[in-house]
């Protein structure tokens, strides 16, 4: 059996939306597997299989069975499930990659 972490984050390098989620995971001390995906939106089949969309970031939480995308939604989820329930400053909504 692979030593797989309970969370997997699908992301792009240098993606500000992905970095927002990475920052929050780190702030909360959550260990996760990071999977970098294809830069071309049309080639992100792995992300589409897990979340139904090709946008990143996309998060799988095996602790709760949750799979989701959209950085603002992920940060809100992480704060509710693993933090004190309050979003960090600057966690507004923006378009995703």
C-alpha positions as CSV (number, residue, x, y, z in Angstrom):
1,X,0.0,0.0,0.0
2,X,1.3,3.4,-0.9
3,X,2.0,5.9,1.8
4,X,-0.6,8.4,0.5
5,X,-1.5,11.6,2.4
6,X,-5.1,12.2,3.2
7,X,-5.3,15.2,0.8
8,X,-4.3,15.7,-2.8
9,X,-4.0,19.1,-4.4
10,X,-4.1,19.3,-8.2
11,X,-2.3,22.5,-9.3
12,X,-0.3,24.5,-11.8
13,X,3.1,26.0,-11.1
14,X,3.0,29.8,-10.5
15,X,-0.8,29.8,-10.4
16,X,-1.9,32.5,-7.9
17,X,-5.2,30.6,-7.1
18,X,-3.3,27.4,-6.4
19,X,-0.8,29.3,-4.2
20,X,-3.6,30.7,-2.2
21,X,-4.7,27.1,-1.3
22,X,-1.1,26.0,-0.7
23,X,-0.6,28.9,1.7
24,X,-3.7,28.0,3.6
25,X,-2.8,24.3,3.8
26,X,0.6,25.3,5.1
27,X,-0.9,27.7,7.7
28,X,-3.2,25.0,9.0
29,X,-0.3,22.5,9.1
30,X,-2.1,20.0,6.8
31,X,0.1,17.5,4.9
32,X,-0.9,16.9,1.3
33,X,0.2,15.4,-2.0
34,X,0.8,18.0,-4.7
35,X,0.1,17.0,-8.3
36,X,1.1,19.3,-11.0
37,X,-1.2,19.2,-14.1
38,X,-0.9,20.1,-17.7
39,X,-0.8,23.9,-18.4
40,X,-3.2,23.5,-21.3
41,X,-6.7,23.6,-20.0
42,X,-7.9,21.1,-22.7
43,X,-5.4,18.5,-21.5
44,X,-6.3,18.4,-17.8
45,X,-8.1,15.1,-18.0
46,X,-6.9,13.9,-14.6
47,X,-8.5,16.9,-13.0
48,X,-11.7,16.5,-14.9
49,X,-12.0,12.8,-13.8
50,X,-11.8,13.8,-10.1
51,X,-13.7,17.0,-10.0
52,X,-15.8,17.1,-13.1
53,X,-14.0,20.3,-14.2
54,X,-10.6,21.1,-15.7
55,X,-10.0,24.1,-13.5
56,X,-7.3,24.2,-10.8
57,X,-6.8,24.2,-8.0
58,X,-8.8,21.0,-7.2
59,X,-8.6,19.3,-3.8
60,X,-9.4,15.7,-2.7
61,X,-9.9,15.3,1.0
62,X,-9.9,11.5,1.8
63,X,-10.7,12.3,5.5
64,X,-14.2,13.6,4.6
65,X,-14.7,12.3,1.1
66,X,-14.9,15.9,-0.3
67,X,-13.6,16.7,-3.7
68,X,-13.8,20.4,-4.8
69,X,-12.4,23.1,-7.0
70,X,-12.3,26.9,-6.9
71,X,-9.7,28.4,-4.6
72,X,-12.1,30.5,-2.5
73,X,-14.3,27.5,-1.9
74,X,-11.4,25.3,-1.0
75,X,-10.0,27.9,1.5
76,X,-13.5,28.3,3.1
77,X,-13.8,24.5,3.3
78,X,-10.4,24.1,4.9
79,X,-11.1,26.9,7.4
80,X,-14.4,25.3,8.4
81,X,-13.1,21.7,8.5
82,X,-9.6,22.2,9.9
83,X,-9.4,25.8,11.1
84,X,-11.4,28.1,13.3
85,X,-14.0,28.7,10.7
86,X,-12.8,32.1,9.7
87,X,-11.3,32.8,6.3
88,X,-7.9,34.6,6.2
89,X,-7.7,38.2,5.0
90,X,-7.7,38.5,1.2
91,X,-9.7,35.4,0.5
92,X,-12.1,37.0,-1.9
93,X,-13.4,35.4,-5.0
94,X,-11.5,35.6,-8.3
95,X,-11.6,33.8,-11.6
96,X,-9.8,30.4,-11.6
97,X,-7.0,29.1,-13.8
